[in-house]
């Protein structure tokens, strides 16, 4: 369901093809990944 490269989620870019039961899990993983990548970057 999630495709990663070097520990970063690269797919899916949206949830349109994600099964309904997995959408909350995938959405949470994408959100955590985005926060992790933005840590330490100036706002």
mmCIF file as Biopython writes it, N, C-alpha, C and O atoms, coordinates in Angstrom:
data_model
#
loop_
_atom_site.group_PDB
_atom_site.id
_atom_site.type_symbol
_atom_site.label_atom_id
_atom_site.label_alt_id
_atom_site.label_comp_id
_atom_site.label_asym_id
_atom_site.label_entity_id
_atom_site.label_seq_id
_atom_site.pdbx_PDB_ins_code
_atom_site.Cartn_x
_atom_site.Cartn_y
_atom_site.Cartn_z
_atom_site.occupancy
_atom_site.B_iso_or_equiv
_atom_site.auth_seq_id
_atom_site.auth_asym_id
_atom_site.pdbx_PDB_model_num
ATOM 1   N N  . UNK A ? 1  ? 0.809   -1.185 0.000  1.0 0.0 1  A 1 
ATOM 2   C CA . UNK A ? 1  ? 0.000   0.000  0.000  1.0 0.0 1  A 1 
ATOM 3   C C  . UNK A ? 1  ? 0.855   1.253  0.000  1.0 0.0 1  A 1 
ATOM 4   O O  . UNK A ? 1  ? 0.503   2.257  -0.619 1.0 0.0 1  A 1 
ATOM 5   N N  . UNK A ? 2  ? 1.988   1.188  0.702  1.0 0.0 2  A 1 
ATOM 6   C CA . UNK A ? 2  ? 2.904   2.315  0.706  1.0 0.0 2  A 1 
ATOM 7   C C  . UNK A ? 2  ? 4.169   1.919  -0.029 1.0 0.0 2  A 1 
ATOM 8   O O  . UNK A ? 2  ? 4.701   0.828  0.178  1.0 0.0 2  A 1 
ATOM 9   N N  . UNK A ? 3  ? 4.636   2.783  -0.865 1.0 0.0 3  A 1 
ATOM 10  C CA . UNK A ? 3  ? 5.904   2.544  -1.554 1.0 0.0 3  A 1 
ATOM 11  C C  . UNK A ? 3  ? 6.901   3.539  -0.971 1.0 0.0 3  A 1 
ATOM 12  O O  . UNK A ? 3  ? 6.628   4.737  -0.895 1.0 0.0 3  A 1 
ATOM 13  N N  . UNK A ? 4  ? 8.052   3.032  -0.564 1.0 0.0 4  A 1 
ATOM 14  C CA . UNK A ? 4  ? 9.073   3.901  0.023  1.0 0.0 4  A 1 
ATOM 15  C C  . UNK A ? 4  ? 10.371  3.829  -0.772 1.0 0.0 4  A 1 
ATOM 16  O O  . UNK A ? 4  ? 10.650  2.853  -1.469 1.0 0.0 4  A 1 
ATOM 17  N N  . UNK A ? 5  ? 11.139  4.877  -0.643 1.0 0.0 5  A 1 
ATOM 18  C CA . UNK A ? 5  ? 12.475  4.911  -1.229 1.0 0.0 5  A 1 
ATOM 19  C C  . UNK A ? 5  ? 13.368  5.609  -0.208 1.0 0.0 5  A 1 
ATOM 20  O O  . UNK A ? 5  ? 13.118  6.754  0.167  1.0 0.0 5  A 1 
ATOM 21  N N  . UNK A ? 6  ? 14.403  4.917  0.234  1.0 0.0 6  A 1 
ATOM 22  C CA . UNK A ? 6  ? 15.327  5.443  1.240  1.0 0.0 6  A 1 
ATOM 23  C C  . UNK A ? 6  ? 14.599  5.912  2.494  1.0 0.0 6  A 1 
ATOM 24  O O  . UNK A ? 6  ? 14.963  6.924  3.095  1.0 0.0 6  A 1 
ATOM 25  N N  . UNK A ? 7  ? 13.555  5.158  2.887  1.0 0.0 7  A 1 
ATOM 26  C CA . UNK A ? 7  ? 12.829  5.465  4.105  1.0 0.0 7  A 1 
ATOM 27  C C  . UNK A ? 7  ? 11.793  6.570  3.988  1.0 0.0 7  A 1 
ATOM 28  O O  . UNK A ? 7  ? 11.210  6.982  4.990  1.0 0.0 7  A 1 
ATOM 29  N N  . UNK A ? 8  ? 11.560  7.054  2.773  1.0 0.0 8  A 1 
ATOM 30  C CA . UNK A ? 8  ? 10.590  8.124  2.539  1.0 0.0 8  A 1 
ATOM 31  C C  . UNK A ? 8  ? 9.434   7.559  1.722  1.0 0.0 8  A 1 
ATOM 32  O O  . UNK A ? 8  ? 9.655   6.850  0.741  1.0 0.0 8  A 1 
ATOM 33  N N  . UNK A ? 9  ? 8.206   7.868  2.118  1.0 0.0 9  A 1 
ATOM 34  C CA . UNK A ? 9  ? 7.039   7.410  1.375  1.0 0.0 9  A 1 
ATOM 35  C C  . UNK A ? 9  ? 6.966   8.156  0.049  1.0 0.0 9  A 1 
ATOM 36  O O  . UNK A ? 9  ? 6.931   9.386  0.024  1.0 0.0 9  A 1 
ATOM 37  N N  . UNK A ? 10 ? 6.944   7.412  -1.046 1.0 0.0 10 A 1 
ATOM 38  C CA . UNK A ? 10 ? 6.873   8.024  -2.376 1.0 0.0 10 A 1 
ATOM 39  C C  . UNK A ? 10 ? 5.545   7.732  -3.070 1.0 0.0 10 A 1 
ATOM 40  O O  . UNK A ? 10 ? 5.234   8.367  -4.078 1.0 0.0 10 A 1 
ATOM 41  N N  . UNK A ? 11 ? 4.769   6.802  -2.565 1.0 0.0 11 A 1 
ATOM 42  C CA . UNK A ? 11 ? 3.465   6.500  -3.146 1.0 0.0 11 A 1 
ATOM 43  C C  . UNK A ? 11 ? 2.603   5.877  -2.065 1.0 0.0 11 A 1 
ATOM 44  O O  . UNK A ? 11 ? 3.146   5.181  -1.206 1.0 0.0 11 A 1 
ATOM 45  N N  . UNK A ? 12 ? 1.350   6.073  -2.052 1.0 0.0 12 A 1 
ATOM 46  C CA . UNK A ? 12 ? 0.550   6.775  -3.050 1.0 0.0 12 A 1 
ATOM 47  C C  . UNK A ? 12 ? 0.601   8.284  -2.817 1.0 0.0 12 A 1 
ATOM 48  O O  . UNK A ? 12 ? 0.814   8.742  -1.694 1.0 0.0 12 A 1 
ATOM 49  N N  . UNK A ? 13 ? 0.403   9.045  -3.887 1.0 0.0 13 A 1 
ATOM 50  C CA . UNK A ? 13 ? 0.356   10.501 -3.761 1.0 0.0 13 A 1 
ATOM 51  C C  . UNK A ? 13 ? -1.038  10.951 -3.345 1.0 0.0 13 A 1 
ATOM 52  O O  . UNK A ? 13 ? -1.208  12.059 -2.836 1.0 0.0 13 A 1 
ATOM 53  N N  . UNK A ? 14 ? -2.034  10.097 -3.559 1.0 0.0 14 A 1 
ATOM 54  C CA . UNK A ? 14 ? -3.387  10.348 -3.066 1.0 0.0 14 A 1 
ATOM 55  C C  . UNK A ? 14 ? -3.996  9.016  -2.652 1.0 0.0 14 A 1 
ATOM 56  O O  . UNK A ? 14 ? -3.389  7.964  -2.853 1.0 0.0 14 A 1 
ATOM 57  N N  . UNK A ? 15 ? -5.171  9.057  -2.086 1.0 0.0 15 A 1 
ATOM 58  C CA . UNK A ? 15 ? -5.776  7.846  -1.542 1.0 0.0 15 A 1 
ATOM 59  C C  . UNK A ? 15 ? -6.864  7.259  -2.432 1.0 0.0 15 A 1 
ATOM 60  O O  . UNK A ? 15 ? -7.623  6.405  -1.975 1.0 0.0 15 A 1 
ATOM 61  N N  . UNK A ? 16 ? -6.965  7.690  -3.686 1.0 0.0 16 A 1 
ATOM 62  C CA . UNK A ? 16 ? -8.065  7.252  -4.544 1.0 0.0 16 A 1 
ATOM 63  C C  . UNK A ? 16 ? -8.055  5.749  -4.840 1.0 0.0 16 A 1 
ATOM 64  O O  . UNK A ? 16 ? -9.116  5.168  -5.069 1.0 0.0 16 A 1 
ATOM 65  N N  . UNK A ? 17 ? -6.899  5.119  -4.840 1.0 0.0 17 A 1 
ATOM 66  C CA . UNK A ? 17 ? -6.829  3.689  -5.135 1.0 0.0 17 A 1 
ATOM 67  C C  . UNK A ? 17 ? -6.574  2.843  -3.885 1.0 0.0 17 A 1 
ATOM 68  O O  . UNK A ? 17 ? -6.364  1.634  -3.979 1.0 0.0 17 A 1 
ATOM 69  N N  . UNK A ? 18 ? -6.595  3.485  -2.720 1.0 0.0 18 A 1 
ATOM 70  C CA . UNK A ? 18 ? -6.381  2.786  -1.455 1.0 0.0 18 A 1 
ATOM 71  C C  . UNK A ? 18 ? -7.716  2.213  -0.973 1.0 0.0 18 A 1 
ATOM 72  O O  . UNK A ? 18 ? -8.725  2.918  -0.984 1.0 0.0 18 A 1 
ATOM 73  N N  . UNK A ? 19 ? -7.737  0.946  -0.551 1.0 0.0 19 A 1 
ATOM 74  C CA . UNK A ? 19 ? -8.985  0.374  -0.030 1.0 0.0 19 A 1 
ATOM 75  C C  . UNK A ? 19 ? -9.505  1.189  1.153  1.0 0.0 19 A 1 
ATOM 76  O O  . UNK A ? 19 ? -8.724  1.743  1.926  1.0 0.0 19 A 1 
ATOM 77  N N  . UNK A ? 20 ? -10.820 1.256  1.285  1.0 0.0 20 A 1 
ATOM 78  C CA . UNK A ? 20 ? -11.441 2.054  2.344  1.0 0.0 20 A 1 
ATOM 79  C C  . UNK A ? 20 ? -10.927 1.735  3.727  1.0 0.0 20 A 1 
ATOM 80  O O  . UNK A ? 20 ? -10.706 2.640  4.531  1.0 0.0 20 A 1 
ATOM 81  N N  . UNK A ? 21 ? -10.731 0.447  4.020  1.0 0.0 21 A 1 
ATOM 82  C CA . UNK A ? 21 ? -10.284 0.074  5.362  1.0 0.0 21 A 1 
ATOM 83  C C  . UNK A ? 21 ? -8.873  0.561  5.649  1.0 0.0 21 A 1 
ATOM 84  O O  . UNK A ? 21 ? -8.507  0.728  6.812  1.0 0.0 21 A 1 
ATOM 85  N N  . UNK A ? 22 ? -8.069  0.795  4.608  1.0 0.0 22 A 1 
ATOM 86  C CA . UNK A ? 22 ? -6.669  1.181  4.793  1.0 0.0 22 A 1 
ATOM 87  C C  . UNK A ? 22 ? -6.455  2.693  4.746  1.0 0.0 22 A 1 
ATOM 88  O O  . UNK A ? 22 ? -5.390  3.175  5.132  1.0 0.0 22 A 1 
ATOM 89  N N  . UNK A ? 23 ? -7.447  3.443  4.281  1.0 0.0 23 A 1 
ATOM 90  C CA . UNK A ? 23 ? -7.266  4.897  4.116  1.0 0.0 23 A 1 
ATOM 91  C C  . UNK A ? 23 ? -6.824  5.611  5.389  1.0 0.0 23 A 1 
ATOM 92  O O  . UNK A ? 23 ? -5.902  6.424  5.319  1.0 0.0 23 A 1 
ATOM 93  N N  . UNK A ? 24 ? -7.433  5.354  6.554  1.0 0.0 24 A 1 
ATOM 94  C CA . UNK A ? 24 ? -6.963  6.061  7.756  1.0 0.0 24 A 1 
ATOM 95  C C  . UNK A ? 24 ? -5.516  5.722  8.118  1.0 0.0 24 A 1 
ATOM 96  O O  . UNK A ? 24 ? -4.778  6.581  8.602  1.0 0.0 24 A 1 
ATOM 97  N N  . UNK A ? 25 ? -5.115  4.488  7.887  1.0 0.0 25 A 1 
ATOM 98  C CA . UNK A ? 25 ? -3.753  4.059  8.208  1.0 0.0 25 A 1 
ATOM 99  C C  . UNK A ? 25 ? -2.756  4.717  7.263  1.0 0.0 25 A 1 
ATOM 100 O O  . UNK A ? 25 ? -1.734  5.245  7.701  1.0 0.0 25 A 1 
ATOM 101 N N  . UNK A ? 26 ? -3.054  4.684  5.965  1.0 0.0 26 A 1 
ATOM 102 C CA . UNK A ? 26 ? -2.169  5.277  4.967  1.0 0.0 26 A 1 
ATOM 103 C C  . UNK A ? 26 ? -2.098  6.794  5.152  1.0 0.0 26 A 1 
ATOM 104 O O  . UNK A ? 26 ? -1.018  7.377  5.059  1.0 0.0 26 A 1 
ATOM 105 N N  . UNK A ? 27 ? -3.236  7.433  5.413  1.0 0.0 27 A 1 
ATOM 106 C CA . UNK A ? 27 ? -3.253  8.888  5.622  1.0 0.0 27 A 1 
ATOM 107 C C  . UNK A ? 27 ? -2.393  9.274  6.820  1.0 0.0 27 A 1 
ATOM 108 O O  . UNK A ? 27 ? -1.650  10.253 6.761  1.0 0.0 27 A 1 
ATOM 109 N N  . UNK A ? 28 ? -2.490  8.505  7.910  1.0 0.0 28 A 1 
ATOM 110 C CA . UNK A ? 28 ? -1.679  8.791  9.091  1.0 0.0 28 A 1 
ATOM 111 C C  . UNK A ? 28 ? -0.191  8.606  8.798  1.0 0.0 28 A 1 
ATOM 112 O O  . UNK A ? 28 ? 0.633   9.401  9.250  1.0 0.0 28 A 1 
ATOM 113 N N  . UNK A ? 29 ? 0.153   7.570  8.052  1.0 0.0 29 A 1 
ATOM 114 C CA . UNK A ? 29 ? 1.561   7.326  7.709  1.0 0.0 29 A 1 
ATOM 115 C C  . UNK A ? 29 ? 2.113   8.452  6.846  1.0 0.0 29 A 1 
ATOM 116 O O  . UNK A ? 29 ? 3.244   8.893  7.049  1.0 0.0 29 A 1 
ATOM 117 N N  . UNK A ? 30 ? 1.324   8.919  5.888  1.0 0.0 30 A 1 
ATOM 118 C CA . UNK A ? 30 ? 1.758   10.022 5.024  1.0 0.0 30 A 1 
ATOM 119 C C  . UNK A ? 30 ? 1.961   11.291 5.848  1.0 0.0 30 A 1 
ATOM 120 O O  . UNK A ? 30 ? 2.919   12.033 5.632  1.0 0.0 30 A 1 
ATOM 121 N N  . UNK A ? 31 ? 1.057   11.535 6.790  1.0 0.0 31 A 1 
ATOM 122 C CA . UNK A ? 31 ? 1.153   12.730 7.640  1.0 0.0 31 A 1 
ATOM 123 C C  . UNK A ? 31 ? 2.411   12.684 8.506  1.0 0.0 31 A 1 
ATOM 124 O O  . UNK A ? 31 ? 3.131   13.678 8.614  1.0 0.0 31 A 1 
ATOM 125 N N  . UNK A ? 32 ? 2.672   11.539 9.117  1.0 0.0 32 A 1 
ATOM 126 C CA . UNK A ? 32 ? 3.870   11.385 9.959  1.0 0.0 32 A 1 
ATOM 127 C C  . UNK A ? 32 ? 5.126   11.538 9.110  1.0 0.0 32 A 1 
ATOM 128 O O  . UNK A ? 32 ? 6.082   12.189 9.531  1.0 0.0 32 A 1 
ATOM 129 N N  . UNK A ? 33 ? 5.132   10.941 7.916  1.0 0.0 33 A 1 
ATOM 130 C CA . UNK A ? 33 ? 6.290   11.034 7.028  1.0 0.0 33 A 1 
ATOM 131 C C  . UNK A ? 33 ? 6.561   12.483 6.640  1.0 0.0 33 A 1 
ATOM 132 O O  . UNK A ? 33 ? 7.714   12.916 6.621  1.0 0.0 33 A 1 
ATOM 133 N N  . UNK A ? 34 ? 5.504   13.234 6.332  1.0 0.0 34 A 1 
ATOM 134 C CA . UNK A ? 34 ? 5.675   14.634 5.944  1.0 0.0 34 A 1 
ATOM 135 C C  . UNK A ? 34 ? 6.250   15.447 7.103  1.0 0.0 34 A 1 
ATOM 136 O O  . UNK A ? 34 ? 7.125   16.289 6.899  1.0 0.0 34 A 1 
ATOM 137 N N  . UNK A ? 35 ? 5.761   15.197 8.310  1.0 0.0 35 A 1 
ATOM 138 C CA . UNK A ? 35 ? 6.295   15.903 9.485  1.0 0.0 35 A 1 
ATOM 139 C C  . UNK A ? 35 ? 7.755   15.568 9.706  1.0 0.0 35 A 1 
ATOM 140 O O  . UNK A ? 35 ? 8.563   16.439 10.027 1.0 0.0 35 A 1 
ATOM 141 N N  . UNK A ? 36 ? 8.088   14.289 9.530  1.0 0.0 36 A 1 
ATOM 142 C CA . UNK A ? 36 ? 9.473   13.837 9.731  1.0 0.0 36 A 1 
ATOM 143 C C  . UNK A ? 36 ? 10.404  14.533 8.731  1.0 0.0 36 A 1 
ATOM 144 O O  . UNK A ? 36 ? 11.503  14.956 9.090  1.0 0.0 36 A 1 
ATOM 145 N N  . UNK A ? 37 ? 9.956   14.647 7.477  1.0 0.0 37 A 1 
ATOM 146 C CA . UNK A ? 37 ? 10.795  15.287 6.453  1.0 0.0 37 A 1 
ATOM 147 C C  . UNK A ? 37 ? 10.936  16.780 6.678  1.0 0.0 37 A 1 
ATOM 148 O O  . UNK A ? 37 ? 11.944  17.369 6.288  1.0 0.0 37 A 1 
ATOM 149 N N  . UNK A ? 38 ? 9.934   17.409 7.304  1.0 0.0 38 A 1 
ATOM 150 C CA . UNK A ? 38 ? 9.957   18.855 7.513  1.0 0.0 38 A 1 
ATOM 151 C C  . UNK A ? 38 ? 10.615  19.257 8.817  1.0 0.0 38 A 1 
ATOM 152 O O  . UNK A ? 38 ? 10.779  20.450 9.071  1.0 0.0 38 A 1 
ATOM 153 N N  . UNK A ? 39 ? 10.999  18.296 9.661  1.0 0.0 39 A 1 
ATOM 154 C CA . UNK A ? 39 ? 11.665  18.608 10.913 1.0 0.0 39 A 1 
ATOM 155 C C  . UNK A ? 39 ? 12.975  19.302 10.639 1.0 0.0 39 A 1 
ATOM 156 O O  . UNK A ? 39 ? 13.746  18.877 9.778  1.0 0.0 39 A 1 
ATOM 157 N N  . UNK A ? 40 ? 13.230  20.370 11.372 1.0 0.0 40 A 1 
ATOM 158 C CA . UNK A ? 40 ? 14.501  21.050 11.236 1.0 0.0 40 A 1 
ATOM 159 C C  . UNK A ? 40 ? 14.581  22.026 10.078 1.0 0.0 40 A 1 
ATOM 160 O O  . UNK A ? 40 ? 15.558  22.766 9.959  1.0 0.0 40 A 1 
ATOM 161 N N  . UNK A ? 41 ? 13.573  22.039 9.226  1.0 0.0 41 A 1 
ATOM 162 C CA . UNK A ? 41 ? 13.577  23.002 8.127  1.0 0.0 41 A 1 
ATOM 163 C C  . UNK A ? 41 ? 12.984  24.314 8.606  1.0 0.0 41 A 1 
ATOM 164 O O  . UNK A ? 41 ? 12.007  24.314 9.355  1.0 0.0 41 A 1 
ATOM 165 N N  . UNK A ? 42 ? 13.561  25.432 8.186  1.0 0.0 42 A 1 
ATOM 166 C CA . UNK A ? 42 ? 12.983  26.722 8.580  1.0 0.0 42 A 1 
ATOM 167 C C  . UNK A ? 42 ? 11.601  26.909 7.975  1.0 0.0 42 A 1 
ATOM 168 O O  . UNK A ? 42 ? 11.335  26.462 6.859  1.0 0.0 42 A 1 
ATOM 169 N N  . UNK A ? 43 ? 10.736  27.563 8.709  1.0 0.0 43 A 1 
ATOM 170 C CA . UNK A ? 43 ? 9.371   27.812 8.231  1.0 0.0 43 A 1 
ATOM 171 C C  . UNK A ? 43 ? 9.267   29.088 7.472  1.0 0.0 43 A 1 
ATOM 172 O O  . UNK A ? 43 ? 8.185   29.441 7.003  1.0 0.0 43 A 1 
#
